[in-house]
Amino acid sequence: MKSTVLLAAVAVAALSLAACQKKAEAPVAADAGTSKAAVNAAQDATGAAVGAVSAATTAATNSTDGFVTGLVTGGLYEVQAGQIAGKKAQSPGVKAFAKMMVTDHTAMSKAAEPAVKASGKPVPTELDERRKGMIDNLNAAKPADFDAAYLSQQEAAHQETLTLLKGYADGGDDAGLKAVATGAIPKVQAHLDKIHALQAAAPK
């Protein structure tokens, strides 16, 4: 099982490198007339690929440090992104989803807090640079581009979180955190299903 996950991580790593190359080329494309939204979308795609590699690696190694870092920073990102979307989203459905993200991820973080503290692992108090960049892109998005950008970020973030949770639920060595991971999986899967429904309903 671990070897399968590691192979998946390597495959995603290759995609990540390709995305990084596109990111490096983005300023030139922007000078040639490419919109800022397209550049930010490329940056978000790079961040999604890096996040997928990180989650798959943590799942493969069952790293408790990595799990705590991913769980806490992921929760912080979800709340901040949801607060922005609550103000900037154009669709009532996306606004309602953003409000649900703030409520649900605040509650999930609160519920996980005792197990996270009991693990004795370092607990992040702010976003990492990758997620800060994603928040910056949401803040910079124009109204017409916002909903698609937010939902795209949310799809990648929830897929990353599911990989993290399932990996630790299956093979983690901290019983309290394994229980947190197992309990959170259905909620995160439900969020991902809702994201896909909103994307399918969006104007083409």
C-alpha positions as CSV (number, residue, x, y, z in Angstrom):
1,M,0.0,0.0,0.0
2,K,2.8,2.4,1.0
3,S,4.6,1.7,-2.3
4,T,1.5,2.5,-4.2
5,V,1.1,5.8,-2.4
6,L,4.8,6.7,-2.9
7,L,4.4,6.0,-6.7
8,A,1.4,8.3,-6.7
9,A,3.5,10.9,-4.9
10,V,6.2,10.6,-7.5
11,A,3.7,11.0,-10.3
12,V,2.2,14.0,-8.8
13,A,5.7,15.4,-8.2
14,A,6.3,15.3,-11.9
15,L,3.1,17.2,-12.5
16,S,4.2,19.7,-9.8
17,L,7.5,20.3,-11.6
18,A,5.7,21.0,-14.9
19,A,3.3,23.4,-13.1
20,C,6.2,25.2,-11.5
21,Q,7.8,25.6,-15.0
22,K,4.5,27.2,-16.2
23,K,4.5,29.4,-13.1
24,A,8.0,30.6,-14.0
25,E,6.8,31.5,-17.5
26,A,3.7,33.3,-16.3
27,P,5.1,36.8,-16.0
28,V,6.2,36.7,-19.7
29,A,2.7,35.5,-20.7
30,A,1.2,38.2,-18.6
31,D,3.3,40.8,-20.4
32,A,2.0,39.4,-23.7
33,G,-1.6,40.1,-22.7
34,T,-2.5,37.1,-20.5
35,S,-4.8,38.2,-17.7
36,K,-3.8,38.3,-14.1
37,A,-6.6,35.8,-13.4
38,A,-4.9,33.3,-15.7
39,V,-1.5,33.9,-14.0
40,N,-3.1,33.4,-10.5
41,A,-4.9,30.3,-11.7
42,A,-1.5,28.8,-12.8
43,Q,0.0,29.6,-9.4
44,D,-3.0,27.9,-7.7
45,A,-2.5,24.9,-9.9
46,T,1.1,24.7,-8.9
47,G,0.1,25.1,-5.2
48,A,-2.4,22.3,-5.7
49,A,0.2,19.9,-7.2
50,V,2.7,20.7,-4.4
51,G,0.0,20.1,-1.8
52,A,-1.0,16.8,-3.4
53,V,2.7,15.6,-3.2
54,S,3.0,16.8,0.4
55,A,-0.2,15.0,1.5
56,A,0.7,11.8,-0.4
57,T,4.2,11.8,1.1
58,T,2.8,12.3,4.6
59,A,0.2,9.5,4.0
60,A,3.0,7.1,2.8
61,T,5.3,7.8,5.7
62,N,2.5,8.1,8.3
63,S,4.4,11.2,9.7
64,T,2.6,12.5,12.8
65,D,4.5,15.8,12.5
66,G,3.4,16.1,8.9
67,F,-0.2,15.2,9.7
68,V,-0.5,17.8,12.4
69,T,1.1,20.5,10.2
70,G,-1.2,19.7,7.3
71,L,-4.3,19.4,9.4
72,V,-3.8,22.7,11.3
73,T,-2.7,24.8,8.3
74,G,-5.4,23.3,6.2
75,G,-8.0,24.3,8.7
76,L,-6.6,27.8,9.0
77,Y,-6.7,28.2,5.2
78,E,-10.3,27.0,5.0
79,V,-11.5,29.5,7.5
80,Q,-9.6,32.5,5.9
81,A,-10.7,31.5,2.4
82,G,-14.3,31.1,3.5
83,Q,-14.3,34.5,5.1
84,I,-13.1,36.1,1.9
85,A,-15.6,34.2,-0.2
86,G,-18.4,35.2,2.1
87,K,-17.7,38.8,1.1
88,K,-16.6,38.3,-2.6
89,A,-18.6,35.4,-4.0
90,Q,-21.2,36.3,-6.6
91,S,-23.3,33.2,-6.5
92,P,-25.7,32.7,-3.5
93,G,-24.7,29.0,-3.5
94,V,-21.0,29.7,-3.3
95,K,-21.6,32.3,-0.5
96,A,-23.6,29.7,1.4
97,F,-20.8,27.1,0.9
98,A,-18.2,29.6,2.1
99,K,-20.2,30.2,5.3
100,M,-20.4,26.5,5.8
101,M,-16.7,26.2,5.4
102,V,-16.0,28.7,8.1
103,T,-18.5,27.0,10.5
104,D,-17.5,23.4,9.8
105,H,-13.7,23.9,9.7
106,T,-13.8,26.0,12.8
107,A,-15.7,23.2,14.6
108,M,-13.4,20.5,13.2
109,S,-10.3,22.4,14.3
110,K,-11.8,22.9,17.8
111,A,-12.6,19.2,18.0
112,A,-9.1,18.2,16.9
113,E,-7.4,20.5,19.4
114,P,-7.1,18.2,22.4
115,A,-5.6,15.4,20.3
116,V,-3.3,17.8,18.5
117,K,-2.0,19.2,21.8
118,A,-1.7,15.7,23.4
119,S,0.5,14.6,20.5
120,G,3.2,16.9,21.6
121,K,4.0,17.9,18.0
122,P,4.7,21.5,17.0
123,V,1.4,23.3,16.1
124,P,1.5,25.9,13.3
125,T,-0.1,29.3,14.2
126,E,-0.1,30.8,10.7
127,L,-0.4,29.7,7.1
128,D,2.6,28.4,5.1
129,E,3.8,30.4,2.1
130,R,1.9,28.2,-0.4
131,R,-1.4,28.8,1.3
132,K,-0.7,32.5,1.8
133,G,-0.2,32.7,-2.0
134,M,-3.6,31.1,-2.4
135,I,-5.2,33.6,-0.1
136,D,-3.5,36.4,-1.9
137,N,-4.9,35.2,-5.2
138,L,-8.5,35.1,-3.7
139,N,-8.1,38.7,-2.5
140,A,-6.8,39.7,-5.9
141,A,-9.5,38.0,-7.9
142,K,-12.0,40.2,-9.8
143,P,-15.7,39.6,-9.1
144,A,-16.3,37.9,-12.4
145,D,-13.4,35.4,-11.8
146,F,-13.9,34.9,-8.0
147,D,-16.3,32.0,-7.8
148,A,-14.4,29.8,-10.2
149,A,-11.1,30.6,-8.5
150,Y,-12.5,29.8,-5.1
151,L,-14.1,26.6,-6.1
152,S,-11.0,25.4,-7.9
153,Q,-8.9,26.1,-4.8
154,Q,-11.5,24.4,-2.6
155,E,-11.5,21.3,-4.8
156,A,-7.7,20.9,-4.6
157,A,-7.6,21.7,-0.9
158,H,-10.3,19.1,0.0
159,Q,-8.7,16.5,-2.1
160,E,-5.4,17.2,-0.4
161,T,-7.1,17.0,3.0
162,L,-8.8,13.7,2.2
163,T,-5.5,12.1,1.2
164,L,-3.9,13.3,4.4
165,L,-6.8,12.1,6.6
166,K,-7.2,8.7,4.9
167,G,-3.5,8.0,5.0
168,Y,-3.2,8.8,8.7
169,A,-6.5,7.0,9.6
170,D,-5.1,3.8,7.9
171,G,-1.5,3.9,9.2
172,G,-0.9,6.6,11.8
173,D,0.7,5.8,15.1
174,D,-1.1,8.3,17.4
175,A,-4.5,6.8,18.5
176,G,-6.0,10.2,19.3
177,L,-5.1,11.7,15.9
178,K,-6.2,8.6,14.1
179,A,-9.6,9.0,15.7
180,V,-9.6,12.6,14.5
181,A,-8.7,11.6,11.0
182,T,-11.3,8.9,10.8
183,G,-14.0,11.1,12.2
184,A,-13.3,14.0,9.7
185,I,-13.3,11.9,6.5
186,P,-17.1,11.9,5.9
187,K,-17.4,15.6,6.5
188,V,-14.5,16.5,4.1
189,Q,-15.9,14.1,1.5
190,A,-19.3,15.8,1.8
191,H,-17.6,19.1,1.2
192,L,-15.9,17.8,-1.9
193,D,-19.1,16.5,-3.2
194,K,-20.8,19.9,-2.7
195,I,-17.9,21.6,-4.5
196,H,-18.3,19.4,-7.5
197,A,-22.1,20.1,-7.5
198,L,-21.4,23.9,-7.4
199,Q,-18.9,23.6,-10.2
200,A,-21.3,21.6,-12.4
201,A,-24.0,24.2,-11.8
202,A,-21.8,27.2,-12.6
203,P,-22.5,29.1,-15.8
204,K,-20.3,27.9,-18.6
